[in-house]
């Protein structure tokens, strides 16, 4: 049975309305609390910001929550629904806990545009600070079994491109994957975890390959101006 031109037009119009009503993708997190996830405090930054050190004297505007940091290089122009509409000159300071069941050497890869840093148990593991295009930095740390703290401060300078991806490879693992607190979560019964009294002997700390994820198209939202020419 063939559809009439009028029916086809009505169906097309309905699809357009549904698409237009879709909310912007919350790539950095959501205002819904994730108890075992990462909490990200959001800051507005002065336009002169060049380093994460400038967060020290600022007060957060609100918070978002996520289980992983997985924002491949892409345009960003719609801000943070429920917190702020700013799409440039902002910072997010993520923090939380994760749990290690398999002690040993853990290798991390941090991709960011602009600056980001990775701290574990208060120790700086990866430094990717500064104003720059998407860049990759690596670091490793030997982790004992049990609970650990994690902090990833991140900032975005002039628009439009953003990127923030944290990846991990555990002991004996060759391929990294996106770090997620859903994977490194506490056991249902902590008393069942049994760890060796000492960490395994050191192994070669093989660097993770430098690799940038493919740039993704911007989610729906108004496009901003291009970055400054002297930015790149």
MOCORKA-V806131 format. One record per residue. N is the residue number from 1. PHI is phi in whole degrees, 0 to 359 (* if undefined). PSI is psi in degrees with one decimal (999 if undefined). D_CENTER is the distance of its C-alpha to the mean C-alpha in Angstrom with 2 decimals. Layout:
N_PHI_PSI_D_CENTER + N_PHI_PSI_D_CENTER
This chain:
1_*_126.1_49.50 + 2_273_141.8_48.35 + 3_277_143.2_46.32 + 4_287_154.4_47.92 + 5_305_-34.6_46.37 + 6_293_-41.7_46.03 + 7_295_-42.1_44.09 + 8_300_-41.9_41.70 + 9_296_-40.0_41.08 + 10_294_-42.9_40.37 + 11_297_-42.1_37.87 + 12_296_-40.4_36.06 + 13_295_-39.9_36.02 + 14_297_-42.0_34.57 + 15_297_-39.4_31.70 + 16_296_-42.4_30.99 + 17_296_-43.8_30.99 + 18_298_-41.7_28.58 + 19_294_-39.7_26.17 + 20_293_-24.8_26.59 + 21_273_-10.8_25.82 + 22_299_131.3_22.45 + 23_286_155.9_19.80 + 24_300_147.7_16.92 + 25_289_126.2_13.79 + 26_275_82.7_11.30 + 27_289_-27.1_8.19 + 28_264_-13.3_6.11 + 29_151_-173.1_8.36 + 30_224_159.1_12.12 + 31_282_-7.2_14.95 + 32_284_126.5_16.25 + 33_293_132.5_16.12 + 34_247_101.5_14.76 + 35_307_-41.5_17.09 + 36_260_16.1_15.64 + 37_259_-158.6_11.91 + 38_259_136.3_9.73 + 39_261_128.8_11.20 + 40_245_111.3_9.74 + 41_278_131.0_12.81 + 42_259_137.9_13.11 + 43_231_148.4_15.59 + 44_269_139.1_17.75 + 45_246_147.3_18.49 + 46_296_151.7_21.85 + 47_290_-6.6_22.18 + 48_267_1.1_23.30 + 49_298_131.7_20.04 + 50_229_-2.7_19.48 + 51_206_153.3_17.76 + 52_292_-14.8_15.55 + 53_298_-21.6_18.93 + 54_282_-2.0_19.85 + 55_287_-20.3_17.76 + 56_305_-36.1_20.53 + 57_256_13.7_22.97 + 58_255_156.6_20.91 + 59_249_137.7_20.73 + 60_291_149.4_17.85 + 61_269_-24.5_18.64 + 62_175_-174.5_16.96 + 63_223_150.9_14.08 + 64_233_168.4_11.56 + 65_223_145.3_10.52 + 66_203_160.3_8.30 + 67_263_-16.8_9.00 + 68_209_160.2_6.00 + 69_250_101.6_2.37 + 70_217_70.4_4.60 + 71_244_89.6_5.54 + 72_298_161.9_8.67 + 73_308_126.2_11.03 + 74_195_164.6_12.64 + 75_288_151.6_14.68 + 76_215_120.0_13.61 + 77_217_5.9_16.63 + 78_244_4.0_16.69 + 79_71_-153.3_14.92 + 80_237_98.5_14.03 + 81_306_130.7_16.88 + 82_90_-9.4_18.60 + 83_234_-60.9_17.37 + 84_201_151.4_17.85 + 85_268_2.4_18.49 + 86_293_134.6_17.40 + 87_242_2.7_15.45 + 88_213_163.9_15.95 + 89_53_55.9_16.63 + 90_223_165.8_14.12 + 91_221_152.3_11.85 + 92_229_125.7_9.48 + 93_252_99.3_10.37 + 94_274_141.5_8.58 + 95_208_156.3_11.28 + 96_174_-163.2_12.93 + 97_232_154.5_15.05 + 98_216_163.4_15.26 + 99_236_137.3_18.53 + 100_252_122.7_20.01 + 101_263_-27.9_22.93 + 102_245_94.3_23.61 + 103_298_153.9_24.12 + 104_146_-159.1_23.90 + 105_274_126.3_21.90 + 106_243_128.1_18.14 + 107_253_134.4_16.63 + 108_240_149.4_13.05 + 109_228_126.2_11.66 + 110_241_118.9_9.06 + 111_251_127.5_8.87 + 112_208_155.0_8.58 + 113_209_103.0_10.88 + 114_266_-105.1_12.12 + 115_275_147.9_11.85 + 116_205_155.1_9.57 + 117_219_153.6_11.11 + 118_240_122.8_11.01 + 119_243_135.7_13.80 + 120_233_124.7_15.36 + 121_54_36.4_18.47 + 122_80_-1.0_18.62 + 123_260_132.9_18.90 + 124_288_120.2_17.01 + 125_256_-41.1_15.90 + 126_225_130.9_14.03 + 127_243_109.0_14.80 + 128_234_38.5_13.26 + 129_286_167.7_14.48 + 130_106_171.0_16.54 + 131_267_116.5_16.89 + 132_198_165.2_16.53 + 133_292_174.1_15.75 + 134_307_121.9_12.98 + 135_227_155.7_13.81 + 136_246_132.5_13.31 + 137_228_149.9_14.19 + 138_234_158.2_15.17 + 139_194_161.4_16.51 + 140_220_158.3_18.16 + 141_205_143.5_19.58 + 142_270_123.5_22.23 + 143_245_131.8_21.42 + 144_281_164.3_24.18 + 145_290_149.8_24.18 + 146_115_-155.5_23.19 + 147_272_141.5_20.73 + 148_220_154.0_18.29 + 149_261_151.2_16.08 + 150_223_142.1_12.56 + 151_218_132.1_11.16 + 152_227_92.6_8.31 + 153_282_142.3_9.71 + 154_217_144.7_8.53 + 155_221_150.8_11.08 + 156_241_125.1_12.24 + 157_272_-125.4_15.96 + 158_290_146.4_18.24 + 159_293_162.6_17.29 + 160_242_-24.0_16.62 + 161_282_135.9_13.99 + 162_233_159.0_10.28 + 163_197_136.9_7.74 + 164_200_102.5_4.44 + 165_229_126.5_4.87 + 166_246_121.8_6.16 + 167_240_158.9_9.54 + 168_216_148.0_12.67 + 169_227_126.0_16.39 + 170_274_-174.9_18.86 + 171_304_125.2_22.55 + 172_77_3.9_24.43 + 173_263_132.9_21.58 + 174_270_-40.4_21.54 + 175_263_129.1_18.71 + 176_282_161.2_15.06 + 177_220_164.7_12.82 + 178_295_128.5_9.24 + 179_292_134.0_9.15 + 180_219_134.3_9.88 + 181_291_-16.2_11.93 + 182_292_-31.1_14.16 + 183_279_-41.8_15.40 + 184_260_58.1_15.76 + 185_256_162.3_17.48 + 186_293_151.5_20.89 + 187_288_157.0_24.02 + 188_295_-30.5_26.28 + 189_227_92.9_28.99 + 190_304_-26.2_27.92 + 191_292_-17.4_31.56 + 192_278_-12.1_31.39 + 193_282_130.0_28.99 + 194_232_122.3_31.09 + 195_246_150.9_29.83 + 196_295_154.7_32.00 + 197_291_-22.0_33.42 + 198_225_154.1_32.01 + 199_291_155.8_29.09 + 200_300_158.7_30.05 + 201_299_153.1_31.51 + 202_301_147.0_29.26 + 203_235_167.2_28.39 + 204_300_130.7_27.56 + 205_270_83.9_24.03 + 206_287_129.6_23.47 + 207_295_141.3_20.88 + 208_284_140.1_18.24 + 209_302_143.5_19.10 + 210_287_125.9_17.55 + 211_203_133.0_16.05 + 212_252_131.8_14.04 + 213_296_156.1_13.03 + 214_298_138.3_15.39 + 215_295_133.5_14.87 + 216_260_151.6_14.67 + 217_294_149.4_17.02 + 218_292_139.1_16.04 + 219_299_163.4_16.14 + 220_300_136.6_19.42 + 221_160_161.8_19.99 + 222_294_138.0_22.07 + 223_276_142.9_21.44 + 224_263_-173.8_21.58 + 225_288_160.0_23.48 + 226_291_158.8_22.68 + 227_297_160.0_21.29 + 228_295_144.4_24.01 + 229_299_-32.5_26.02 + 230_275_6.1_25.84 + 231_283_-31.6_22.05 + 232_253_999_21.96
